[in-house]
Every structure is written in C-alpha cells, then in structure tokens.
Amino acid sequence: MSSMPLYGGIERTTAVVIGTGLSGLAVASELQRRGVASIIVDGLDLLGAGHPANTSSLQRCDAADAASLRERNEILRHLRNYAASHKLDVRNNIRALQLDLLETGTDGSPTEKWAVQTPGGVLLADHLVLTRCAHSQLRRMLSELGMAVGQNLMAAMHALGMYLVGVGELITPTPKEVLRQAKVVGQAISAKVYPDGGPTLLPGGFALAAPA
C-alpha cells in the first residue's frame, strides 16, 4: 500500500515510523528496500492517554566512546543520504501527538490498525514502529489499550502491529544492534505485507546490512 493523501487531513500508509534519528531512518530504509511504504515523523510528544514520552532514563551507551560515536555519525550520514536519494517520506518537525488503536472487522470500519494524530492531520497505518521509548511506558500504554501484558511484551506488541527499534532495557543499543533490530523489524513487517513473498530487495549498502 502506498502513501496517499485523502480528504480531511487523513493519509493512509503501510507503516508509520516515529523518530527521524538513526533508528527511525534505519527501519524506514529497510522497509523501503522491501517495497513497504512508510511515513517517518520526528518524534512522539504524547504516549498513550496523555503521558509524556520520557526517554531520559535511557543512557546513551556510545556517549563516552569516541569510536562508537564516529561509527554512529557515519551510519547516520549514510542513512540520510539513502533517505534523500530514495525520496523517503521523512517529516522533520512533525511530531505524533496521540496513538489510537482502531477497531476493525465491522462493515465500514477502517482496515488499518493505527491512527497517529499529528498537528497536520491523521496518519492511518497497519504497522507502527516506535524508537527510543522506555519499556515501562510501553507496558502502561498497552494496559490502557486493554491489553493484558505478561512477560512477553514483544509478542503482545507484534500482535497489534507495533514494533520497537533502537530500544534497550537500560541503555541505548549500539549502532550495529540498531541496524540488526531494523533488519528484523523490516523482515517481520514485509512478511505480513507480502505473505507470499515480496519484491526483489533493493541494494542498501553497509549501513543496512545485518552485522555479523
């Protein structure tokens, strides 16, 4: 499904990626390589029912490591060039204000699972990718959505079409781990979009390859 503007400030796409940093661009690039359309917004101001998205408790694992910081900056430069050359729909300075899980299955109801509220309108999508959100916040949001979340948080999220990239338990993952997560999420979403096999993968360069 391609992104297309509709009436009333509503747009439909296959996936909405929240975050235009390394994690967001990595998964959006991986999706593009697999023929999956996405819209990438700058960040998230509200998570769930009015709770601020606070990621300050996540320590940056590469802040004191000059080599890791150089690696991160080089990968980010590559991803930005890839996004520009392949015309990814990156919306800097547009932030998500609210995430709503839609009811489906009745006549006339939307087929998309998610409505992402932004200052410019609503983005409807089947899949939602979050970057740099604390697990405690995600559990709280899923609880507010009526989901009984046990130990397997990821399984509960994937059932809702929600994925994480660039999220760790206590520290921000390394750049290579972010790329690995992006590849896994890209494969998972592509498998749902193209259950019988997707289009031929486009070349992606070193930044999009799974690290050894």
N, C-alpha and C positions, 0 to 999 in steps of 0.2 A: 504494500500500500504506500503510495507516495503522499508527501505533504501537500495539502491543498486548502486554500482559504475558502471559508464558507461565509454565509450571511451572519450578521450579529456578532462579529468578532470571534467566531469559532473556527478552529482549524483542526484537521484530523491528520494524524501521522501514525506510524507504526510504533515508535518509541520516543519518549521524552527523556533526555539526559539532563540531570540537574548538576551543574558545575562545569565551568569552562576552563578549568585548570588541566593539569596533566591527566588526572583520572578520567575526567569527562571527555576530553579530546581523544584519549586512547580508546575508550569503548565506542565512541561515535565513529572513529576511523575504522575500527574493527567491524562495526555494523555496516558501514558503507562498502567495505571490501566484500561483504557477503550479500550485498543487494538489499539491505534493510534500511529504510528511510528513518531519519530521526531529526528532532529539533533539540538543540542544546541551549539551555538557558543558564544565566550567570550564576544563580545560586538559589537558596531557599531561605526566605525570611520567616516563615511560619511552618511548623511541623505538627501535623495533626490539628487538634482543636485549640489553636491559639497559643501554642507553646513555642517560644523562640528556639531556633536551631542553634545550639551552643556546642561548638566543637573545640573549645579552648582546652578541654581536659585531655585531648589527644596530643601527645608530644610529637614534635617533628623529629623523626629518627635521623634525618640527614642534616640537621641544622649545624652540628658541630663537626661534620665530616666533609672536608673540602672536596674530596674526590667524588663523593656521592652527590654533592651539590652541583658540581660541574656536569656529572652524568645526567642529573635531573634536568638541568638547563638545556643541555644538548638535545635530550629526548623531547623536551617541550618545544624547542625551536623546530625540530623535525615535524612534530605533530601539527604545529601551527601552519607550517608550510604545506603539509598534506591537506589540512582543512581548507586552506585558501585555494590550492590548485585543484581540488576536487569539489569546491563550492559546497562544503558542508554548511548546513543551516545553523550557524553559531550566532546566538543573540546575546552579545555582551550588553551588560547594563539592564537586561530584562530578568527579573527575579520571580520565582514562583512564590505566591502568597498563600496558597492553600492547596492541599491534595485531597481529592474526593474519590472514594471507591464507588463505582457506579453499579447499579443493579442491572442485570441482564437476563435475557431469557423470556421476557414477555413481549407481546406484539407492540411494536412501536418503540421499544426501548433501544438505547444505543448498543452497538456491538462492542464498543471499546470498554475497557475495564476502568480506565482512569480519566479523571478530569483535573487538569492542572490549571489553577487560576493564576493569571498574571495581570499586571496593570493594563495590558492591551487587549485582554480577552481570555478565552478558554482554549486550552490545548487538549484534545481528546486523543488517547493513545491506548494501545493494547498492553504496552510494556513501559515500566518506569524504572530508571536507573538512578540511584542516589549515590553521591560521592561525599566522603568525609562526614558521616553522621555517626554519633555515638550509638552503640547497641542498646543502651538503656532507653534512649529516645525512641528508637525503632520499636522496641517492645511496648512502650507506652502508646505509641501511635496505633500499632496493631490491636492492642487491647481496646482502644477507643473505637476501632473499626469493627469490634465484636469478635475478634479472633482470639481463641484460647491458645496462647503461645506457650509451649513447653520448652524442652531443651533444644529442639531442632528448629531454631529461628529461621535458618535459611530455607528449609522445606516449606515452612508456612508462608514466607515471603514469595518464593517462586510460584506457589500455587495461586498467588494474587497477581502474578506478572510483575513482581518487584524484585530488583537486584541491587547488589552493592558492588562498587569498585573503589579501591583506594581506602578501604576501611579496615582498621585493625582493632584488636581488643584494647590495647593500652597505648600503642604508638602508631604513627602513620607508617604504612608499609614502604619498603624501599621502592625505587623506580622500577626495578625488574619485577618485583612482586605485583606492582600495579599493572604492568603490562601482561603478566600472567593472568591476573584477575579479569582484565579487559578481554583477553582472548577467550577465557572460559565463558564469560557472560555473552560475548558475541556469538559463540557457538550455540549456547543454550537458546538464545532468542531466535537465531536463524533456524534452528531445528524446529521451533514452534511455527515460525512463519512459513517455512518450506519443509513440511514433514516428509515429502517425497524426494528431498534433495534440492539444494539451492543452486543459484547460478555459479559459474566459474569464479573462483576467488580472484579479485584484482590484486596486483602486486602491492606490497605495503612497505618494504624497506625494513631496516634493522629495528626501528622502534616498535614495530607491530609484530615482530616475531616473538614466539614464546621463548623465554630464556631457558638455558639448559639447567 
